[in-house]
Amino acid sequence: MSDKNENKGWNPYLAGALTGLLLVFSVWFTGKYVGVSTTFVRSAGYIERVFSAEKVARMEYFKKELPKIDWQFLFVIGIFFGSLIASTTSKSFRLQAVPPMWEGRFGPGRAKRAIAAFAGGAVAMFGARLADG
């Protein structure tokens, strides 16, 4: 693949500026901050509620409000579909188990990548929840 095809993605400065404007307008018009860390916790509770509603109802975190599908949940779904649309329209979408940078540094194995991705996600989520979002 040539370098020309590698650079067909959206300009990161433009995308960052648009995301910043989205945050400003969200607070200005609705008084709510755009965030997703709470939604991941609620999603876990929502899924667990399917299997054991009584257990979720007893959890201290969900005593004031049971998990539900709300605007934040739909925002997370929008992130997924928005990024899918952005990558397909820019022709940068590709299914790839191991990115070239990772393969060059750690080899083609998926297990190391899966463990590192899970650990990194857990640390990032812990930090986001510790900082209250």
DAQUITA-V65237 format. One record per residue. RES is the residue in one letter. OMEGA is omega in radians with two decimals (999 if undefined). D_FIRST is the distance of its C-alpha to the first C-alpha in Angstrom with 1 decimal. Layout:
# DAQUITA-V65237
RES	OMEGA	D_FIRST
RES	OMEGA	D_FIRST
This chain:
# DAQUITA-V65237
M	-3.10	0.0
S	3.13	3.8
D	3.12	6.7
K	-3.13	8.3
N	-3.14	6.8
E	-3.03	7.6
N	-3.11	11.0
K	-3.13	12.1
G	3.14	14.4
W	3.08	18.1
N	-3.08	19.8
P	3.13	21.1
Y	3.09	24.4
L	3.13	25.1
A	3.11	24.4
G	3.12	26.7
A	3.12	29.3
L	3.09	29.4
T	3.08	29.8
G	3.09	32.6
L	3.09	34.3
L	3.13	34.1
L	-3.14	35.9
V	-3.12	38.5
F	3.10	39.3
S	3.13	39.5
V	-3.09	42.1
W	-3.04	43.8
F	-3.05	44.3
T	-3.08	44.6
G	-3.11	45.4
K	3.09	42.7
Y	3.09	39.9
V	3.13	36.4
G	-3.08	35.5
V	-3.05	34.3
S	3.10	35.8
T	-3.11	39.1
T	3.12	37.3
F	3.08	35.7
V	3.12	39.2
R	3.13	40.7
S	3.10	38.1
A	3.10	39.0
G	3.13	42.6
Y	3.12	42.1
I	-3.14	40.5
E	3.13	43.2
R	3.10	45.8
V	-3.07	45.0
F	-3.10	46.0
S	-3.10	48.8
A	-3.13	50.0
E	-3.13	53.0
K	3.13	51.0
V	-3.14	48.9
A	3.13	52.0
R	-3.11	53.6
M	-3.11	50.7
E	-3.09	51.8
Y	-3.07	48.6
F	-3.13	49.0
K	-3.13	52.8
K	3.13	52.7
E	3.09	50.1
L	3.14	48.5
P	-3.12	44.8
K	3.05	43.9
I	-3.12	41.3
D	-3.08	41.5
W	3.13	39.5
Q	3.11	37.6
F	3.11	36.6
L	3.08	35.4
F	3.11	33.6
V	3.08	31.5
I	3.09	30.8
G	3.08	29.8
I	3.14	27.4
F	-3.08	25.6
F	3.09	25.6
G	3.12	24.9
S	3.07	21.7
L	3.12	20.7
I	-3.14	21.5
A	-3.11	19.8
S	3.12	16.4
T	3.12	16.8
T	3.10	18.0
S	-3.14	15.3
K	3.11	12.7
S	-3.12	11.4
F	3.01	13.2
R	3.04	12.1
L	-3.05	14.5
Q	-3.12	13.8
A	-3.10	16.8
V	3.13	15.7
P	-3.10	13.3
P	-3.14	11.6
M	3.14	14.3
W	-3.12	17.0
E	3.12	16.0
G	-3.08	16.0
R	-3.01	19.3
F	-3.11	21.1
G	-3.02	19.6
P	-3.07	18.2
G	3.13	21.6
R	-3.05	21.9
A	3.12	25.6
K	-3.13	25.3
R	-3.14	22.8
A	3.13	25.1
I	3.14	28.1
A	3.13	26.7
A	3.12	25.5
F	-3.14	28.9
A	3.11	30.8
G	3.10	29.0
G	3.13	29.6
A	3.11	33.2
V	3.13	33.8
A	3.13	32.3
M	3.10	34.4
F	3.11	37.5
G	3.14	37.1
A	3.14	36.7
R	3.13	39.8
L	3.14	41.7
A	-3.13	41.2
D	3.05	42.4
G	999	39.1
